[in-house]
């Protein structure tokens, strides 16, 4: 089975003891920065920054950017002034907090070794409220140093846009892995963030508190065939999670590309990254948005079919600006997300008559949009990492 395994860290792989660890962490950071930040303000702004991260659903804003807006800006201290000192804290002081934890959870390293031996893709799906360096330390405390274990992904606040307070976090995890085909499973201890949010994103979830712990996972998987673990992007929460994740991950995907990479096709007849992004932009602006507006305003409207693949030649995608196409897609997708935000349940059941699909609903149409996203995110991922 080609399984993507998302593993929580705190109190799943590591006995973090959050109730004692977090106060000790805040105190240590406050003491370390006392020469620059008044201790009485430190906790106030740390908590404000954390709240900004937890509520962020903006796919154009990383969690670090959300944190900074509530931390550095109120302090009146530029990030570049304080960041070197914070970086030294994570190297010099943070490791001493290991004694606040209880060490690896039973079976932690064994289950990771077993999963890797099965050929599974293993990702660390920890709530991305910490910098990557802090997460790497905590993985080491769990006996799972990233230097020794080839994790496919470690979620952290530098790159992620959503926390486990939102189903979009799980869509972002899978999108960053290129929407791998095949089953996926979230393993964690927290009923809300690890289990319910993963399920709202359409993922299967294994709660270690109810199913015999980490050591029972192999047996559990034996009794759950791959088809039961396939992501199901059918609910309105799962659909919106996927639609929100796509503009979050694409800028990071293309960031390292050279000018030649943008226009290079992996095989003859295959689209380049630029052509794929032009396609996503034009489908969003010329197909998706008009359809959504029509179905939300008219009763049971007729939706004509659109043949969009021919636009690649007709609109000369190969000679367009890929970065501009990405910006255009993101701008249009933000409009789409705005239209869908906070819709009452009955609005998702609004009907339309599609020239190809026949009778349909808003929920079904947006489900097609989410699947379209997954296909082309996978295509871009494979194109870039195959260059």
Rosetta blueprint (number, residue, H / E / L):
1 X L
2 X L
3 X L
4 X E
5 X E
6 X E
7 X E
8 X L
9 X L
10 X E
11 X L
12 X L
13 X L
14 X E
15 X L
16 X L
17 X L
18 X H
19 X H
20 X H
21 X H
22 X H
23 X H
24 X H
25 X H
26 X H
27 X H
28 X H
29 X H
30 X H
31 X H
32 X H
33 X L
34 X L
35 X L
36 X L
37 X L
38 X L
39 X H
40 X H
41 X H
42 X H
43 X H
44 X H
45 X H
46 X H
47 X H
48 X H
49 X H
50 X H
51 X H
52 X H
53 X H
54 X H
55 X H
56 X L
57 X L
58 X L
59 X L
60 X L
61 X L
62 X L
63 X H
64 X H
65 X H
66 X H
67 X H
68 X H
69 X H
70 X H
71 X H
72 X H
73 X H
74 X H
75 X H
76 X L
77 X L
78 X L
79 X H
80 X H
81 X H
82 X H
83 X H
84 X H
85 X H
86 X H
87 X H
88 X H
89 X H
90 X H
91 X H
92 X H
93 X L
94 X H
95 X H
96 X H
97 X H
98 X H
99 X H
100 X H
101 X L
102 X L
103 X L
104 X E
105 X L
106 X L
107 X L
108 X H
109 X H
110 X H
111 X H
112 X H
113 X H
114 X H
115 X H
116 X H
117 X H
118 X L
119 X L
120 X L
121 X E
122 X E
123 X E
124 X E
125 X L
126 X L
127 X L
128 X L
129 X L
130 X L
131 X L
132 X H
133 X H
134 X H
135 X H
136 X H
137 X H
138 X H
139 X H
140 X H
141 X H
142 X L
143 X L
144 X L
145 X L
146 X L
147 X L
148 X L
149 X L
150 X L
151 X L
152 X L
153 X E
154 X E
155 X L
156 X L
157 X L
158 X L
159 X L
160 X L
161 X L
162 X L
163 X L
164 X L
165 X L
166 X L
167 X L
168 X H
169 X H
170 X H
171 X H
172 X H
173 X H
174 X H
175 X H
176 X H
177 X L
178 X L
179 X L
180 X L
181 X L
182 X L
183 X L
184 X E
185 X E
186 X E
187 X E
188 X E
189 X L
190 X L
191 X H
192 X H
193 X H
194 X H
195 X H
196 X H
197 X H
198 X H
199 X H
200 X H
201 X L
202 X L
203 X L
204 X E
205 X E
206 X E
207 X E
208 X L
209 X L
210 X L
211 X L
212 X L
213 X L
214 X H
215 X H
216 X H
217 X H
218 X H
219 X H
220 X H
221 X H
222 X H
223 X L
224 X L
225 X L
226 X H
227 X H
228 X H
229 X H
230 X L
231 X L
232 X L
233 X L
234 X L
235 X L
236 X H
237 X H
238 X H
239 X H
240 X H
241 X H
242 X H
243 X H
244 X H
245 X H
246 X H
247 X H
248 X H
249 X H
250 X H
251 X H
252 X H
253 X H
254 X H
255 X H
256 X L
257 X L
258 X L
259 X H
260 X H
261 X H
262 X H
263 X H
264 X L
265 X L
266 X L
267 X L
268 X L
269 X L
270 X L
271 X L
272 X L
273 X H
274 X H
275 X H
276 X H
277 X H
278 X H
279 X H
280 X H
281 X H
282 X H
283 X H
284 X H
285 X H
286 X H
287 X H
288 X H
289 X H
290 X H
291 X H
292 X H
293 X H
294 X H
295 X H
296 X H
297 X H
298 X L
299 X L
300 X L
301 X E
302 X E
303 X E
304 X L
305 X L
306 X L
307 X L
308 X L
309 X L
310 X L
311 X H
312 X H
313 X H
314 X H
315 X L
316 X L
317 X H
318 X H
319 X H
320 X L
321 X L
322 X H
323 X H
324 X H
325 X H
326 X H
327 X H
328 X H
329 X H
330 X H
331 X H
332 X H
333 X H
334 X H
335 X H
336 X H
337 X H
338 X H
339 X H
340 X H
341 X L
342 X L
343 X L
344 X L
345 X H
346 X H
347 X H
348 X H
349 X H
350 X L
351 X E
352 X E
353 X E
354 X E
355 X L
356 X L
357 X L
358 X E
359 X E
360 X E
361 X E
362 X H
363 X H
364 X H
365 X H
366 X H
367 X H
368 X H
369 X H
370 X H
371 X H
372 X H
373 X H
374 X H
375 X H
376 X H
377 X H
378 X H
379 X H
380 X H
381 X H
382 X H
383 X H
384 X H
385 X H
386 X L
387 X L
